[in-house]
Amino acid sequence: MKDIVFPFLEHTGASLKNFSKGEAEVELHVQPYHLQHQGFIHGGVISTLMDNTGWYAAVSNLEDGFTAVTMEIKINYLKPALGKYLIASAAIKRQGRTTSFVTIELHDEGKLVAYATGTYAIIKED
C-alpha cells in the first residue's frame, strides 16, 4: 500500500488513523477554530473531513500510478456535532475501472452525526 501525505488534511488538524484496502478512518480533535457561531462544529469542517476520508478509502484500493478525485459527495447532517473529537470512517461499496463509490460515517464521541456517499474518479497520476 502506498504512503500518502495529504497536506490539506493536516492543515485542518485531522489525522489518518486507519488506511487499509478499501477502508479509511480519520480523526479530528476539535479546536475553537472548527466551530461556527452557535458553538457547533462547522458544516464545512464536517464536509472536509468526510470528503478526505472517502478519498483515502478510494485510493487505498488503487494500483500504483493511479489516484482519485472527488466527482460528487452528498452529506446528510443528522444532528449538530458538539464533542471534543470526531471520527470519520469510510468504506468502498463498489469500484470499477473509472470510479469508486464510497460511504462515509461521521461519529461525534460515538454518536452518528453525519452520513455521506461519495463518487471518486479514478485517474492516472501525473
Residue frames as qw, qx, qy, qz and C-alpha x, y, z in Angstrom:
[[0.000, 0.889, 0.457, 0.000, 0.00, 0.00, 0.00],
 [0.426, 0.538, -0.022, 0.727, 1.35, 3.40, -0.95],
 [0.362, -0.449, -0.402, 0.711, 2.39, 6.02, 1.59],
 [0.111, 0.701, 0.426, 0.561, 0.15, 9.05, 1.10],
 [0.245, -0.345, -0.339, 0.840, 0.59, 12.51, 2.61],
 [0.055, 0.727, 0.549, 0.410, -2.28, 14.95, 2.29],
 [0.284, 0.078, -0.269, 0.917, -1.17, 18.46, 3.41],
 [0.343, -0.413, -0.184, -0.823, -4.68, 19.96, 3.41],
 [0.752, -0.441, -0.472, -0.130, -5.95, 17.33, 5.85],
 [0.625, -0.165, -0.399, 0.651, -3.00, 18.01, 8.14],
 [0.058, 0.289, -0.018, 0.955, -3.76, 21.75, 7.90],
 [0.553, -0.507, -0.318, -0.581, -7.26, 21.13, 9.32],
 [0.336, -0.497, 0.627, -0.496, -5.75, 19.36, 12.32],
 [0.943, -0.004, 0.092, -0.321, -7.10, 15.93, 11.34],
 [0.099, -0.546, 0.824, 0.111, -5.02, 12.78, 11.20],
 [0.751, 0.157, -0.543, -0.342, -5.27, 9.47, 9.40],
 [0.577, -0.429, 0.590, -0.368, -5.90, 6.67, 11.89],
 [0.700, 0.039, 0.712, 0.037, -6.56, 3.68, 9.63],
 [0.451, 0.621, -0.377, -0.518, -5.67, 3.12, 5.99],
 [0.476, -0.114, 0.868, 0.091, -6.31, -0.40, 4.75],
 [0.015, 0.059, 0.774, 0.630, -7.52, -1.89, 1.49],
 [0.211, -0.507, -0.695, -0.464, -10.97, -0.42, 0.80],
 [0.449, -0.784, -0.425, 0.045, -11.27, 1.44, 4.11],
 [0.350, 0.365, -0.265, 0.821, -10.03, 4.52, 5.93],
 [0.435, -0.770, -0.451, 0.119, -10.56, 6.29, 9.22],
 [0.305, 0.458, -0.132, 0.825, -9.67, 9.90, 10.04],
 [0.436, -0.648, -0.531, 0.328, -9.84, 11.59, 13.44],
 [0.148, 0.629, 0.007, 0.763, -10.18, 15.26, 14.31],
 [0.382, -0.452, -0.545, 0.593, -9.59, 16.73, 17.75],
 [0.068, 0.853, 0.413, 0.313, -11.89, 19.74, 17.76],
 [0.391, -0.122, -0.174, 0.895, -10.37, 23.20, 18.26],
 [0.121, 0.646, 0.378, -0.653, -12.14, 26.54, 18.74],
 [0.160, 0.453, -0.401, -0.780, -11.49, 27.49, 15.09],
 [0.038, -0.120, -0.936, -0.328, -13.58, 24.47, 13.97],
 [0.070, 0.532, 0.744, -0.397, -16.75, 25.96, 15.50],
 [0.057, 0.565, 0.449, 0.690, -19.48, 28.07, 13.96],
 [0.115, -0.462, 0.144, -0.868, -21.27, 31.00, 15.66],
 [0.746, -0.444, -0.083, -0.489, -23.54, 28.78, 17.83],
 [0.410, -0.577, 0.680, -0.193, -20.67, 26.64, 19.11],
 [0.932, 0.154, 0.318, -0.081, -21.37, 23.61, 16.92],
 [0.504, -0.264, 0.592, 0.571, -18.68, 22.13, 14.68],
 [0.330, 0.559, -0.201, -0.733, -18.93, 23.95, 11.35],
 [0.857, 0.362, 0.314, -0.192, -20.55, 22.07, 8.47],
 [0.528, 0.768, -0.361, -0.026, -17.58, 22.90, 6.26],
 [0.192, -0.565, 0.784, -0.170, -15.26, 21.16, 8.70],
 [0.732, 0.041, 0.630, -0.257, -17.53, 18.12, 8.66],
 [0.791, 0.587, 0.070, -0.154, -17.73, 18.02, 4.86],
 [0.276, 0.768, -0.577, 0.036, -13.96, 18.41, 4.51],
 [0.394, -0.398, 0.800, -0.216, -13.33, 15.61, 6.99],
 [0.788, 0.223, 0.523, -0.238, -15.82, 13.28, 5.30],
 [0.675, 0.712, -0.140, -0.132, -14.62, 14.01, 1.76],
 [0.118, 0.708, -0.692, 0.079, -10.98, 13.42, 2.70],
 [0.544, -0.219, 0.776, -0.231, -11.83, 10.17, 4.47],
 [0.816, 0.439, 0.305, -0.219, -13.78, 8.97, 1.43],
 [0.482, 0.783, -0.387, -0.065, -10.83, 9.87, -0.78],
 [0.193, -0.554, 0.800, -0.126, -8.44, 7.88, 1.39],
 [0.729, 0.077, 0.647, -0.209, -10.71, 4.83, 1.13],
 [0.733, 0.652, 0.051, -0.186, -10.93, 5.25, -2.65],
 [0.363, 0.763, -0.534, 0.018, -7.16, 5.46, -3.18],
 [0.508, -0.456, 0.708, -0.180, -6.45, 2.60, -0.78],
 [0.811, 0.200, 0.541, -0.096, -7.71, 0.18, -3.40],
 [0.578, 0.795, -0.107, -0.147, -5.77, 1.53, -6.41],
 [0.887, 0.094, 0.070, 0.446, -2.68, 0.24, -8.15],
 [0.404, -0.519, 0.143, 0.739, 0.49, 2.33, -8.23],
 [0.194, 0.047, 0.508, 0.838, 0.30, 5.10, -10.82],
 [0.210, -0.584, -0.595, -0.510, -3.38, 5.88, -10.13],
 [0.023, -0.104, -0.511, 0.853, -5.15, 8.30, -7.82],
 [0.022, -0.643, -0.756, -0.123, -8.68, 9.59, -7.33],
 [0.021, -0.072, 0.084, -0.994, -10.51, 12.91, -7.30],
 [0.256, 0.408, 0.703, -0.523, -13.95, 13.71, -5.96],
 [0.008, -0.294, -0.655, -0.696, -16.71, 13.75, -8.56],
 [0.478, -0.528, -0.264, -0.651, -19.63, 14.08, -6.17],
 [0.247, -0.074, -0.815, 0.519, -20.32, 13.92, -2.46],
 [0.457, -0.550, -0.322, -0.620, -23.68, 14.08, -0.72],
 [0.217, 0.074, -0.734, 0.640, -23.76, 14.64, 3.01],
 [0.504, -0.637, -0.461, -0.358, -26.71, 14.19, 5.36],
 [0.054, 0.342, -0.551, 0.759, -26.19, 16.17, 8.55],
 [0.505, -0.391, -0.760, -0.121, -28.16, 14.17, 11.12],
 [0.482, -0.824, -0.284, 0.090, -27.56, 16.25, 14.26],
 [0.083, 0.927, -0.290, 0.222, -25.22, 19.00, 15.45],
 [0.819, 0.058, -0.389, 0.418, -21.72, 17.92, 16.40],
 [0.326, -0.895, 0.066, -0.297, -20.60, 19.25, 19.79],
 [0.911, -0.368, -0.014, 0.185, -17.88, 16.92, 21.06],
 [0.330, -0.803, 0.401, 0.292, -14.15, 17.15, 21.55],
 [0.170, -0.365, 0.795, 0.454, -13.28, 14.72, 18.76],
 [0.776, 0.398, 0.021, -0.489, -14.79, 13.39, 15.54],
 [0.404, -0.242, 0.835, 0.283, -14.06, 10.12, 13.78],
 [0.671, 0.477, -0.158, -0.546, -14.92, 9.63, 10.11],
 [0.504, -0.174, 0.831, 0.158, -14.88, 6.13, 8.68],
 [0.575, 0.518, -0.245, -0.584, -15.22, 5.24, 5.01],
 [0.584, -0.069, 0.800, 0.117, -15.61, 2.04, 3.03],
 [0.239, 0.251, -0.614, -0.709, -15.69, 1.33, -0.69],
 [0.690, 0.215, 0.519, -0.456, -19.03, -0.14, -1.71],
 [0.810, 0.459, 0.347, 0.117, -18.25, -0.53, -5.41],
 [0.152, -0.705, 0.415, 0.555, -15.19, 0.15, -7.51],
 [0.813, 0.528, 0.242, 0.040, -14.91, -0.07, -11.27],
 [0.715, 0.214, 0.137, 0.652, -12.19, 0.92, -13.73],
 [0.218, 0.510, 0.112, 0.825, -13.06, 4.63, -13.69],
 [0.371, -0.604, 0.070, -0.702, -15.00, 5.31, -10.48],
 [0.344, -0.078, -0.837, 0.419, -15.16, 4.32, -6.85],
 [0.469, -0.602, -0.263, -0.591, -18.37, 4.61, -4.80],
 [0.366, 0.077, -0.695, 0.614, -17.77, 5.11, -1.08],
 [0.467, -0.757, -0.367, -0.272, -19.92, 5.53, 2.04],
 [0.311, 0.309, -0.469, 0.767, -18.70, 7.66, 4.94],
 [0.523, -0.715, -0.460, -0.068, -19.97, 7.87, 8.52],
 [0.180, 0.517, -0.360, 0.755, -19.06, 10.59, 10.99],
 [0.634, -0.543, -0.541, 0.099, -19.24, 9.95, 14.72],
 [0.062, -0.691, 0.267, -0.669, -19.09, 12.57, 17.45],
 [0.240, -0.369, 0.744, -0.503, -17.87, 10.81, 20.60],
 [0.199, 0.050, 0.976, -0.076, -19.53, 7.60, 19.44],
 [0.433, 0.580, 0.541, -0.427, -22.79, 9.09, 18.11],
 [0.433, 0.332, 0.597, 0.589, -23.58, 9.14, 14.37],
 [0.031, 0.677, 0.212, -0.704, -23.93, 12.80, 13.36],
 [0.424, 0.645, -0.270, -0.576, -23.50, 12.69, 9.57],
 [0.736, 0.103, 0.651, 0.153, -23.66, 10.18, 6.72],
 [0.278, 0.710, -0.307, -0.570, -22.32, 10.66, 3.20],
 [0.847, 0.255, 0.420, 0.203, -21.92, 8.94, -0.13],
 [0.008, -0.786, 0.357, 0.504, -19.11, 9.91, -2.46],
 [0.866, 0.431, 0.210, 0.143, -18.15, 9.11, -6.01],
 [0.311, -0.740, 0.413, 0.430, -14.46, 9.41, -6.84],
 [0.740, 0.643, -0.165, -0.108, -13.00, 9.40, -10.36],
 [0.806, -0.320, 0.355, 0.351, -10.02, 7.12, -10.83],
 [0.464, 0.874, -0.143, -0.026, -7.29, 8.82, -12.86],
 [0.834, 0.172, -0.164, 0.498, -3.66, 8.25, -13.80],
 [0.438, -0.778, -0.016, 0.451, -1.17, 10.17, -11.67],
 [0.425, 0.891, -0.151, 0.049, 0.96, 12.78, -13.44]]
